[in-house]
């Protein structure tokens, strides 16, 4: 059980058109929200909007949920993070994720196998850059430094910049038990997506067992405040259908696997089938209402107030509200969460 939930917003990635959510971020900062997180898929990146918001704020923490590892070499990601951390006065949380084979190999042109081993190497290099204790090297097979081929002229280098903080917090976006255990072992936080607060302990308690004190479980939660619960459910189903059906290959989709662990394997398979066959509207309708409701905060404020207790009773320590943009609603939700 969490004594006091921290509160943030996740403004996601751009969908179809550019979207500047500066006013929402400024409202969240005025209201005392703890953090704003941005994301990326295969369109807008995570760091540019976060830098945009950083320049307009002074207190709110700045996180990526998540920056895809295959989009950048470990050194490049370390440079992004240390640069923004310095310019923002030490407000960065670097959320990383392995993504999936469809995006990694189809969009970034990088090999996907052995994501856990790749993550270990990636984290080690990023931290070597920030600590600046010695020139950065890595003997692993995924990110060898210096590069063993090419011109043969590479040499270990050390950042010419002294980072503001040698230990920037790192969170890991993870959905499988082994990846969650890796987050608990090596990072300061876990960024779950599509998680039922009642099932975190039964499904992932063993993976989280070794997490250190202060480990942050920052769950992104679709939040729709409306008197029309049916309409909210239909809207909350849209991203579920997209991730189950379209954010992964037919035979390897980590989001599909997660929904199966939550108890909806048959339903998720049907959603995927409909989506991949081109009937996206039917795929959305096929998402179970109970699933969409369990992982979201939907309906009138009174109903949301009641359902917040499920999150307080879970291991979650930070709620990242996704979908709320106006200040009055942000204020009402803050008052509920903060009491």
Backbone torsions as a table, in degrees:
resi	resn	phi	psi	omega
1	UNK	NA	139.6	-179.5
2	UNK	-96.1	124.0	-178.1
3	UNK	-63.8	-45.7	-180.0
4	UNK	-145.1	118.7	179.7
5	UNK	-73.8	133.6	166.7
6	UNK	-80.7	163.3	-170.9
7	UNK	-136.6	132.4	176.9
8	UNK	-144.8	-178.6	174.9
9	UNK	-126.0	149.4	172.8
10	UNK	-118.4	113.9	-177.5
11	UNK	-92.9	2.0	171.0
12	UNK	68.1	-153.1	175.3
13	UNK	-117.9	162.6	178.9
14	UNK	-67.1	139.6	177.0
15	UNK	-122.2	112.3	179.8
16	UNK	76.5	-53.9	-174.4
17	UNK	-129.7	151.9	174.3
18	UNK	-57.4	143.2	-178.5
19	UNK	-142.2	113.5	177.7
20	UNK	-92.4	113.2	-178.4
21	UNK	-104.3	34.0	-179.9
22	UNK	-56.7	-43.7	-177.1
23	UNK	-63.0	-37.8	177.1
24	UNK	-65.9	-43.6	-179.6
25	UNK	-64.7	-42.9	178.5
26	UNK	-62.9	-39.9	177.7
27	UNK	-63.6	-42.6	178.8
28	UNK	-61.1	-40.8	178.9
29	UNK	-66.1	-43.6	178.4
30	UNK	-58.9	-35.2	-175.4
31	UNK	-85.6	-0.4	176.1
32	UNK	88.4	15.0	174.8
33	UNK	-61.2	147.8	-173.1
34	UNK	-81.2	-32.7	-171.0
35	UNK	-155.6	155.9	168.0
36	UNK	-124.3	134.0	179.0
37	UNK	-119.2	142.8	174.4
38	UNK	-116.9	167.2	-175.8
39	UNK	-138.0	176.3	173.1
40	UNK	-150.4	150.5	175.4
41	UNK	-127.7	-93.0	171.9
42	UNK	-143.4	58.1	177.7
43	UNK	-156.2	-101.9	176.3
44	UNK	-73.7	148.2	179.7
45	UNK	-92.0	170.7	-176.6
46	UNK	-84.6	-32.2	-170.5
47	UNK	-80.7	-34.6	-176.5
48	UNK	-65.9	-50.5	176.3
49	UNK	-60.3	-36.6	-179.2
50	UNK	-64.7	-38.2	176.5
51	UNK	-66.4	-39.9	176.8
52	UNK	-57.4	-46.1	-179.9
53	UNK	-72.3	-34.2	179.2
54	UNK	-59.8	-39.2	-177.6
55	UNK	-68.7	-16.5	-176.0
56	UNK	-108.1	-0.3	-178.7
57	UNK	-125.5	173.1	-178.3
58	UNK	-135.3	-17.1	-172.5
59	UNK	-126.3	-40.6	-170.4
60	UNK	-62.7	138.3	178.9
61	UNK	-70.2	153.3	-171.1
62	UNK	-123.9	111.5	-175.4
63	UNK	-124.3	156.2	171.9
64	UNK	-107.4	127.8	179.9
65	UNK	-138.8	79.3	-0.6
66	UNK	-132.2	159.9	168.9
67	UNK	-84.1	130.0	-175.5
68	UNK	-81.0	127.4	-174.4
69	UNK	-61.9	-38.4	-176.6
70	UNK	-73.0	-9.9	178.5
71	UNK	-73.6	-22.2	-174.3
72	UNK	-147.1	149.1	170.8
73	UNK	-65.1	159.2	177.6
74	UNK	-56.2	-39.6	-179.7
75	UNK	-65.2	-39.7	179.7
76	UNK	-64.7	-42.4	177.7
77	UNK	-63.2	-42.2	177.6
78	UNK	-60.2	-39.6	178.6
79	UNK	-65.3	-45.3	176.1
80	UNK	-54.3	-50.4	-174.7
81	UNK	-66.7	-44.9	-177.6
82	UNK	-68.7	-32.5	178.9
83	UNK	-67.4	-50.1	-179.7
84	UNK	-66.8	-35.7	178.9
85	UNK	-61.8	-41.8	179.3
86	UNK	-67.2	-45.6	-177.7
87	UNK	-67.3	-27.2	-177.2
88	UNK	-95.9	0.0	-179.8
89	UNK	78.6	31.7	175.4
90	UNK	81.5	44.1	-176.3
91	UNK	-112.1	6.1	-171.5
92	UNK	-85.0	139.3	164.9
93	UNK	-120.0	119.9	-178.7
94	UNK	-92.5	104.8	173.8
95	UNK	-93.6	124.9	-176.9
96	UNK	-118.8	153.3	175.5
97	UNK	-152.1	151.3	-178.5
98	UNK	-80.9	-13.7	-173.8
99	UNK	59.4	-150.5	-178.8
100	UNK	-134.9	170.7	-174.2
101	UNK	-63.4	-30.7	-178.8
102	UNK	-63.8	-45.0	-179.6
103	UNK	-77.1	-44.7	-176.0
104	UNK	-61.5	-46.6	-176.2
105	UNK	-89.0	-31.7	-177.8
106	UNK	-85.0	-28.0	-176.5
107	UNK	-105.7	-47.1	-176.6
108	UNK	-92.5	-13.3	179.1
109	UNK	66.7	32.6	-179.6
110	UNK	-117.7	152.6	178.0
111	UNK	-73.2	143.4	-177.6
112	UNK	-96.3	-27.2	-170.5
113	UNK	-52.4	154.2	177.6
114	UNK	57.7	55.8	-178.0
115	UNK	-63.0	-31.9	-179.9
116	UNK	-68.1	-43.8	178.6
117	UNK	-66.6	-38.6	178.0
118	UNK	-63.6	-39.2	-179.7
119	UNK	-64.3	-42.1	178.3
120	UNK	-58.7	-47.9	179.6
121	UNK	-62.8	-43.9	-178.1
122	UNK	-58.0	-49.7	-179.2
123	UNK	-61.8	-40.5	-179.8
124	UNK	-62.4	-43.2	-179.2
125	UNK	-67.6	-45.1	179.3
126	UNK	-55.3	-44.5	-178.1
127	UNK	-72.7	-32.5	173.8
128	UNK	-60.0	-42.1	179.8
129	UNK	-60.2	-47.9	-176.3
130	UNK	-68.4	-38.6	-176.5
131	UNK	-73.4	-29.7	173.5
132	UNK	56.3	36.7	-178.8
133	UNK	-84.3	-24.1	-178.1
134	UNK	-164.4	164.9	173.2
135	UNK	-55.4	143.3	-172.7
136	UNK	-79.4	128.3	175.9
137	UNK	-136.7	158.0	175.0
138	UNK	-154.5	126.0	-178.6
139	UNK	-94.2	-1.3	-177.1
140	UNK	-70.7	165.2	-175.6
141	UNK	-79.6	-15.4	-171.9
142	UNK	-92.1	-39.6	-179.3
143	UNK	-133.1	62.1	-176.5
144	UNK	-65.0	132.0	177.0
145	UNK	-135.0	128.0	-6.5
146	UNK	-65.4	161.5	178.7
147	UNK	-62.1	131.6	-175.0
148	UNK	-76.9	-10.5	-178.3
149	UNK	-116.2	-138.4	178.3
150	UNK	65.2	-137.9	-178.5
151	UNK	-77.3	-11.5	-178.7
152	UNK	73.8	18.4	-175.8
153	UNK	-111.0	2.6	-179.1
154	UNK	-66.5	146.0	176.0
155	UNK	-139.9	152.7	178.3
156	UNK	-59.8	136.8	-179.5
157	UNK	-125.8	157.9	176.2
158	UNK	-122.0	139.9	-178.9
159	UNK	-51.9	132.7	177.0
160	UNK	-75.0	-13.2	179.0
161	UNK	-100.5	135.0	171.6
162	UNK	-84.2	110.2	-178.3
163	UNK	-58.4	148.6	175.4
164	UNK	-59.0	-41.3	177.6
165	UNK	-127.7	126.7	177.2
166	UNK	-76.4	-9.4	179.7
167	UNK	-131.8	84.7	174.8
168	UNK	-79.4	133.8	-179.6
169	UNK	-60.9	137.5	177.7
170	UNK	-120.6	129.5	173.5
171	UNK	-114.4	156.9	-179.5
172	UNK	-121.2	127.6	169.7
173	UNK	-78.7	121.6	-173.2
174	UNK	-150.0	144.9	179.5
175	UNK	-124.7	-26.4	-180.0
176	UNK	-92.8	155.0	-177.4
177	UNK	-56.4	-40.7	-178.4
178	UNK	-68.9	-38.8	179.3
179	UNK	-70.2	-36.0	176.3
180	UNK	-65.8	-40.7	176.6
181	UNK	-62.5	-35.8	177.4
182	UNK	-64.9	-41.2	176.7
183	UNK	-59.5	-44.8	-179.5
184	UNK	-65.4	-31.6	-178.2
185	UNK	-78.0	-40.0	-165.7
186	UNK	-115.7	-11.4	-172.7
187	UNK	-127.5	179.8	-178.9
188	UNK	-97.8	-1.4	-178.6
189	UNK	-170.6	161.3	177.0
190	UNK	-119.6	134.6	178.7
191	UNK	-111.2	86.5	179.6
192	UNK	-79.7	149.1	175.7
193	UNK	-127.6	138.6	-179.5
194	UNK	58.1	62.0	-177.5
195	UNK	-124.0	133.4	174.9
196	UNK	-87.5	118.5	-174.8
197	UNK	-58.6	-29.3	-179.3
198	UNK	-71.9	-17.4	-175.0
199	UNK	-107.5	-0.5	-178.7
200	UNK	-61.7	-50.1	-178.1
201	UNK	-66.6	-48.3	178.8
202	UNK	-61.0	-39.2	-174.9
203	UNK	-87.2	-37.3	-169.6
204	UNK	-125.0	6.2	-178.2
205	UNK	-57.6	-41.1	-179.7
206	UNK	-66.1	-38.6	178.7
207	UNK	-64.9	-32.1	-176.6
208	UNK	-90.3	-2.4	-170.7
209	UNK	-57.5	-37.7	-175.4
210	UNK	-92.5	14.4	-178.2
211	UNK	-66.5	144.9	-177.4
212	UNK	-76.8	166.1	173.4
213	UNK	-58.2	139.2	179.1
214	UNK	83.7	1.6	179.3
215	UNK	-61.8	128.4	-173.9
216	UNK	-99.6	123.8	170.8
217	UNK	-103.9	102.7	-172.5
218	UNK	-107.8	97.4	-173.2
219	UNK	-92.1	127.7	172.7
220	UNK	-80.4	126.0	-173.3
221	UNK	-129.0	116.5	174.3
222	UNK	-59.7	126.8	-174.2
223	UNK	-129.4	119.5	-179.1
224	UNK	-131.8	113.1	-179.8
225	UNK	-96.5	115.1	-177.9
226	UNK	-164.3	155.3	174.0
227	UNK	-80.4	-11.1	-178.0
228	UNK	-99.7	87.1	-176.6
229	UNK	-63.2	-38.1	-179.9
230	UNK	-60.9	-42.2	178.9
231	UNK	-66.4	-39.2	178.8
232	UNK	-63.1	-41.6	178.2
233	UNK	-61.3	-44.4	179.8
234	UNK	-62.0	-39.5	179.9
235	UNK	-68.8	-40.3	-179.5
236	UNK	-67.2	-22.8	179.3
237	UNK	-74.4	-23.5	-173.9
238	UNK	-60.0	-53.8	178.9
239	UNK	-65.0	-32.0	177.6
240	UNK	-61.8	-47.2	179.4
241	UNK	-62.1	-39.7	-178.9
242	UNK	-65.4	-44.3	-178.7
243	UNK	-72.4	-41.2	178.8
244	UNK	-65.9	-39.8	-174.4
245	UNK	-93.4	-36.9	-169.0
246	UNK	-116.1	-15.3	-177.5
247	UNK	-98.8	58.6	179.8
248	UNK	162.3	161.0	178.6
249	UNK	-76.3	161.4	-178.7
250	UNK	-55.7	-42.2	-174.6
251	UNK	-98.8	-0.7	178.7
252	UNK	-151.4	96.2	-177.9
253	UNK	-138.1	108.4	-175.6
254	UNK	-66.6	-30.2	178.2
255	UNK	-69.5	-40.2	174.9
256	UNK	-59.8	-44.2	179.1
257	UNK	-60.8	-42.3	-179.4
258	UNK	-62.2	-45.3	-179.8
259	UNK	-62.7	-34.5	174.7
260	UNK	-62.3	-42.1	178.5
261	UNK	-62.8	-30.4	179.7
262	UNK	-76.3	-4.7	175.6
263	UNK	105.8	14.9	-176.2
264	UNK	-126.0	43.0	-175.1
265	UNK	-63.8	-46.8	-178.3
266	UNK	-65.5	-43.6	-179.9
267	UNK	-64.2	-40.2	179.6
268	UNK	-65.0	-39.3	177.5
269	UNK	-61.7	-39.1	178.3
270	UNK	-67.0	-41.4	177.2
271	UNK	-59.9	-46.4	179.9
272	UNK	-60.9	-43.5	-179.7
273	UNK	-60.1	-47.2	-179.9
274	UNK	-63.6	-43.4	-178.0
275	UNK	-63.4	-48.3	-177.3
276	UNK	-69.8	-21.5	175.7
277	UNK	-85.5	2.1	174.7
278	UNK	93.8	0.0	-179.3
279	UNK	-99.4	76.9	-174.7
280	UNK	-69.3	-34.9	178.8
281	UNK	-62.5	-42.9	178.4
282	UNK	-67.6	-34.2	178.1
283	UNK	-62.6	-41.7	178.4
284	UNK	-62.8	-45.1	-179.2
285	UNK	-64.9	-27.8	-177.7
286	UNK	-77.3	-13.7	176.2
287	UNK	-67.1	125.6	-177.9
288	UNK	-62.6	137.6	176.7
289	UNK	-57.0	-42.1	-177.0
290	UNK	-61.5	-37.8	178.7
291	UNK	-65.6	-51.1	-179.0
292	UNK	-59.1	-38.8	-178.5
293	UNK	-71.0	-38.3	-174.5
294	UNK	-66.3	-33.1	-174.4
295	UNK	-99.2	4.6	-173.6
296	UNK	-127.3	176.4	169.7
297	UNK	-123.0	106.8	-169.0
298	UNK	-131.3	146.9	171.7
299	UNK	106.7	-162.6	179.1
300	UNK	-65.0	160.6	-178.8
301	UNK	-57.9	-37.0	180.0
302	UNK	-63.0	-40.5	178.2
303	UNK	-67.5	-41.2	178.9
304	UNK	-63.3	-38.5	178.0
305	UNK	-58.5	-43.3	179.3
306	UNK	-65.1	-42.8	-175.0
307	UNK	-76.0	-17.2	174.8
308	UNK	-60.6	-26.2	-179.0
309	UNK	-63.3	-31.0	177.7
310	UNK	-61.2	-36.9	179.5
311	UNK	-75.9	-37.2	176.5
312	UNK	-64.3	-32.3	-179.1
313	UNK	-81.7	-3.4	-177.9
314	UNK	-100.1	175.5	176.4
315	UNK	-75.2	-4.4	-178.7
316	UNK	-60.4	135.6	179.7
317	UNK	-112.1	-19.7	177.9
318	UNK	-136.4	131.4	172.0
319	UNK	-99.1	124.1	174.0
320	UNK	-105.2	102.6	-176.3
321	UNK	-75.8	129.1	-179.6
322	UNK	-117.6	126.9	176.1
323	UNK	109.7	-11.2	179.4
324	UNK	-93.2	128.8	-175.9
325	UNK	-123.8	-25.1	-173.2
326	UNK	-93.3	147.3	-175.0
327	UNK	-64.1	-41.8	179.6
328	UNK	-59.1	-39.7	178.9
329	UNK	-70.9	-40.0	175.5
330	UNK	-59.0	-39.2	179.9
331	UNK	-67.0	-45.1	-179.3
332	UNK	-62.1	-40.9	178.7
333	UNK	-69.0	-38.8	175.2
334	UNK	-58.1	-45.9	-178.3
335	UNK	-62.5	-35.3	178.2
336	UNK	-68.3	-46.0	-174.0
337	UNK	-73.4	-43.9	-176.6
338	UNK	-83.9	-15.1	176.6
339	UNK	77.2	NA	NA
